[in-house]
């Protein structure tokens, strides 16, 4: 029974760490843009089969005459940004992501690369 108390938190941390490493690999070499949060639209979560809807921010990228673009960054029920707030974003394979997605809460303490003990390598290299 005690091993469950130890193993599950370790698996949870490892899965989130793995997500952070993949996210930093995605944003490596991508350009950072400024965007303004224009509105929120409630949409069904992509990995959820029920009718739960959460608010997704829609942004307009500064310097481009573009339509509102869905930002792939949502929190269950809360709105992480204020309307009119300027945020950093990047494109990867046609999807718009929040630049600092893994720099909030306890996730900011996880290393952004697997070989975190090697201080000579840059995260963005």
Rosetta silent file (secondary structure, phi, psi, omega in degrees, C-alpha in Angstrom):
SEQUENCE: XXXXXXXXXXXXXXXXXXXXXXXXXXXXXXXXXXXXXXXXXXXXXXXXXXXXXXXXXXXXXXXXXXXXXXXXXXXXXXXXXXXXXXXXXXXXXXXXXXXXXXXXXXXXXXXXXXXXXXXXXXXXX
SCORE:     score description
SCORE:     0.000 S_00000001
   1 L     0.000  -38.820 -178.283    0.000    0.000    0.000 S_00000001
   2 H   -66.624  -29.809 -179.323    2.806    2.430    0.810 S_00000001
   3 H   -66.489  -29.677  177.215    4.348    1.906   -2.630 S_00000001
   4 H   -65.018  -39.793  179.764    1.169    3.321   -4.221 S_00000001
   5 H   -65.077  -28.790  179.933    1.625    6.528   -2.225 S_00000001
   6 H   -88.772  -44.236 -172.890    5.177    6.810   -3.572 S_00000001
   7 H   -69.521  -46.401 -176.482    4.747    5.535   -7.157 S_00000001
   8 H   -61.666  -44.956  175.557    1.689    7.553   -8.246 S_00000001
   9 H   -62.518  -35.922  177.623    3.141   10.971   -7.373 S_00000001
  10 H   -64.566  -41.466  177.609    6.386    9.993   -9.122 S_00000001
  11 H   -64.466  -42.598  178.852    4.469    8.973  -12.253 S_00000001
  12 H   -59.959  -46.373  179.453    2.469   12.223  -12.113 S_00000001
  13 H   -65.276  -42.350 -179.526    5.641   14.322  -11.869 S_00000001
  14 H   -62.938  -42.449  179.856    7.357   12.311  -14.630 S_00000001
  15 H   -63.648  -43.088  178.559    4.406   12.721  -17.019 S_00000001
  16 H   -68.345  -37.379  177.155    4.308   16.487  -16.425 S_00000001
  17 H   -63.586  -43.791  178.526    8.091   16.737  -16.773 S_00000001
  18 H   -60.444  -40.879  177.125    7.910   14.834  -20.041 S_00000001
  19 H   -62.864  -39.887  179.614    5.233   17.260  -21.267 S_00000001
  20 H   -66.704  -41.326  178.781    7.397   20.236  -20.368 S_00000001
  21 H   -63.012  -45.361  178.514   10.412   18.790  -22.215 S_00000001
  22 H   -62.334  -38.715  179.333    8.291   18.118  -25.327 S_00000001
  23 H   -63.282  -44.524  179.814    6.852   21.648  -25.124 S_00000001
  24 H   -67.769  -31.709  175.170   10.320   23.220  -24.996 S_00000001
  25 H   -68.662  -35.257  177.603   11.414   21.067  -27.936 S_00000001
  26 H   -65.010  -42.974 -174.283    8.359   22.301  -29.866 S_00000001
  27 H   -84.089   -7.083  176.602    9.077   25.961  -29.258 S_00000001
  28 L   -63.408  126.041  178.078   12.798   25.678  -30.057 S_00000001
  29 L    83.744   -4.922  178.735   13.462   27.624  -33.248 S_00000001
  30 L   -89.098  149.759  179.337    9.954   29.072  -33.415 S_00000001
  31 L   -82.047  142.848  178.143    9.418   32.820  -33.478 S_00000001
  32 L   -93.862  134.327  178.961    7.760   34.540  -30.550 S_00000001
  33 E  -121.379  156.192  172.054    4.886   36.896  -31.325 S_00000001
  34 E   -94.286  138.969  178.238    2.881   39.326  -29.206 S_00000001
  35 E  -138.011  154.508  178.914   -0.851   38.761  -29.125 S_00000001
  36 E  -113.105  128.990  177.738   -3.791   40.478  -27.454 S_00000001
  37 E   -73.123  120.308 -175.717   -6.506   38.415  -25.773 S_00000001
  38 E  -101.129  -38.139 -178.206   -9.757   39.540  -27.395 S_00000001
  39 E  -164.880  170.733  174.167  -12.393   37.136  -26.053 S_00000001
  40 E  -118.973  142.205  174.451  -13.137   33.711  -24.604 S_00000001
  41 E  -128.309  132.325  178.429  -15.276   31.055  -26.229 S_00000001
  42 E   -79.674  125.848  179.862  -16.522   27.982  -24.411 S_00000001
  43 E  -136.676  158.029  178.435  -15.605   24.851  -26.324 S_00000001
  44 E   -71.950  139.963  178.462  -15.553   21.167  -25.638 S_00000001
  45 L   -63.838  142.498 -174.903  -12.197   19.812  -24.509 S_00000001
  46 L   -69.383  -26.877 -176.996  -10.437   17.923  -27.298 S_00000001
  47 L  -105.727   13.512 -176.632   -9.670   14.832  -25.197 S_00000001
  48 L  -118.418  131.538 -175.872  -12.969   14.659  -23.374 S_00000001
  49 L   -92.175   -7.786  179.067  -15.965   12.826  -24.780 S_00000001
  50 L   -87.499 -168.651 -175.020  -18.604   14.360  -22.526 S_00000001
  51 L   -96.767   21.186  178.533  -20.225   17.768  -22.872 S_00000001
  52 L   -69.053  127.591  179.311  -17.884   19.653  -20.547 S_00000001
  53 E  -117.421  138.293  178.274  -17.006   23.025  -22.044 S_00000001
  54 E  -126.265  154.220 -178.299  -14.136   25.223  -20.914 S_00000001
  55 E   -78.372  124.617  174.525  -13.228   28.774  -21.966 S_00000001
  56 E  -104.623  135.051  177.162  -10.490   29.028  -24.614 S_00000001
  57 E   -76.204  140.545  172.463   -8.848   32.409  -25.230 S_00000001
  58 E  -112.867  130.465 -172.878   -9.024   33.849  -28.720 S_00000001
  59 E  -124.134  161.117  171.260   -6.251   36.277  -29.577 S_00000001
  60 E  -118.265  127.488 -177.145   -5.240   38.647  -32.324 S_00000001
  61 E   -79.312  129.422 -178.632   -1.560   38.647  -33.210 S_00000001
  62 L   -70.809  142.029  178.302   -0.035   42.115  -33.229 S_00000001
  63 L    89.090   -4.990  177.969    1.508   43.293  -36.479 S_00000001
  64 L  -125.262  144.978  174.327   -0.718   41.070  -38.635 S_00000001
  65 L   -91.974   72.759 -173.873   -4.156   41.779  -40.001 S_00000001
  66 L  -113.407  155.599  174.931   -5.382   38.355  -38.951 S_00000001
  67 L   -71.080  172.230  176.950   -8.706   37.026  -37.709 S_00000001
  68 L   -62.706  138.054 -177.644   -9.077   35.875  -34.113 S_00000001
  69 E  -121.394  135.744  179.237   -7.048   32.741  -33.487 S_00000001
  70 E   -71.960  129.616  176.680   -7.712   30.110  -30.853 S_00000001
  71 E   -92.470  125.161 -179.972   -4.900   29.841  -28.335 S_00000001
  72 E   -79.820   76.930  179.014   -4.226   26.261  -27.289 S_00000001
  73 E  -163.154  109.949 -178.706   -4.136   27.082  -23.599 S_00000001
  74 E  -142.308  153.082  177.480   -7.119   26.573  -21.357 S_00000001
  75 L  -124.244  146.007 -175.000   -7.791   25.990  -17.727 S_00000001
  76 L   -64.701  102.483  174.292  -10.806   24.166  -16.394 S_00000001
  77 L    84.378  -21.300 -177.934  -13.389   26.833  -15.803 S_00000001
  78 L  -100.928  162.390  177.437  -11.016   29.728  -15.154 S_00000001
  79 L  -112.407  104.586 -173.078   -9.825   32.441  -17.480 S_00000001
  80 L   -70.097  -17.012 -178.544   -6.037   32.717  -17.119 S_00000001
  81 L  -124.986  153.495  174.206   -5.774   36.031  -19.001 S_00000001
  82 L   -85.601  149.889  174.033   -7.630   39.314  -18.866 S_00000001
  83 L   -62.917  130.342 -178.675   -9.363   40.631  -21.984 S_00000001
  84 L    92.142   -5.828  179.952   -6.926   43.052  -23.620 S_00000001
  85 L   -72.444  138.711  176.917   -3.853   41.489  -21.992 S_00000001
  86 E   -91.206  129.235 -178.777   -0.746   41.204  -24.186 S_00000001
  87 E  -132.078  162.014  176.812    0.854   37.753  -24.106 S_00000001
  88 E   -93.655  133.729 -178.497    3.717   35.935  -25.846 S_00000001
  89 E  -136.858  166.940  172.932    2.721   33.182  -28.275 S_00000001
  90 E  -149.553  154.377  176.519    4.278   30.957  -30.941 S_00000001
  91 E   -97.947  141.500  171.209    3.085   28.820  -33.834 S_00000001
  92 E  -144.882  116.103 -179.283    3.960   25.154  -34.199 S_00000001
  93 L    52.510   42.829  175.210    2.465   23.131  -37.056 S_00000001
  94 L    81.120    3.110  179.541   -0.367   25.605  -37.498 S_00000001
  95 E  -111.605  137.820 -179.149   -1.391   25.672  -33.829 S_00000001
  96 E   -93.984  124.996 -178.415   -0.954   28.755  -31.640 S_00000001
  97 E  -118.880  152.669  174.298    0.569   28.091  -28.188 S_00000001
  98 E   -77.767  127.343 -174.720    1.185   30.260  -25.126 S_00000001
  99 L   -59.821  -40.588 -174.921    4.944   30.836  -24.791 S_00000001
 100 L  -102.654   34.121 -174.438    5.081   30.528  -20.984 S_00000001
 101 L   -58.874  -35.973 -177.532    2.647   27.631  -20.606 S_00000001
 102 L  -100.632   18.685  179.573    4.931   25.618  -18.315 S_00000001
 103 L  -109.563   30.680  179.517    6.175   28.564  -16.274 S_00000001
 104 L  -124.356  149.535  175.653    3.222   28.684  -13.898 S_00000001
 105 H    60.443 -146.349 -176.840    2.612   27.018  -10.551 S_00000001
 106 H   -75.545  -17.039 -179.182    4.739   24.053   -9.559 S_00000001
 107 H   -65.800  -24.165 -179.606    5.571   23.208  -13.199 S_00000001
 108 H   -67.244  -16.263 -179.870    8.074   26.073  -13.347 S_00000001
 109 H   -87.223  -11.631  177.979   10.328   24.099  -10.992 S_00000001
 110 L   -77.174  142.085  176.433   10.633   21.124  -13.368 S_00000001
 111 L   -64.023  150.219 -178.105   13.722   21.099  -15.623 S_00000001
 112 L   -93.853    5.227  177.565   13.057   21.966  -19.276 S_00000001
 113 L  -148.661  158.652 -177.053   15.402   19.296  -20.637 S_00000001
 114 L   -69.166  -43.192 -178.194   16.257   15.688  -19.790 S_00000001
 115 L   -92.871   60.621 -176.731   19.959   16.244  -19.130 S_00000001
 116 L   -65.169  -18.428  179.473   19.388   19.104  -16.677 S_00000001
 117 L   -75.248  -16.713  178.497   22.634   18.231  -14.887 S_00000001
 118 L   -89.752   96.697 -174.805   24.624   19.361  -17.959 S_00000001
 119 L   -74.637  -12.626 -176.278   24.756   23.133  -17.413 S_00000001
 120 L   -78.823  -21.861 -178.409   26.768   23.773  -20.628 S_00000001
 121 L   -87.644  138.648  178.083   23.862   23.012  -22.991 S_00000001
 122 L   -85.068  149.958  177.028   21.350   25.714  -23.733 S_00000001
 123 L   -65.837  -37.719 -175.398   17.618   24.963  -23.578 S_00000001
 124 L   -92.403    7.362 -178.584   17.080   26.622  -26.941 S_00000001
 125 L   -85.385    0.000    0.000   20.107   25.043  -28.652 S_00000001
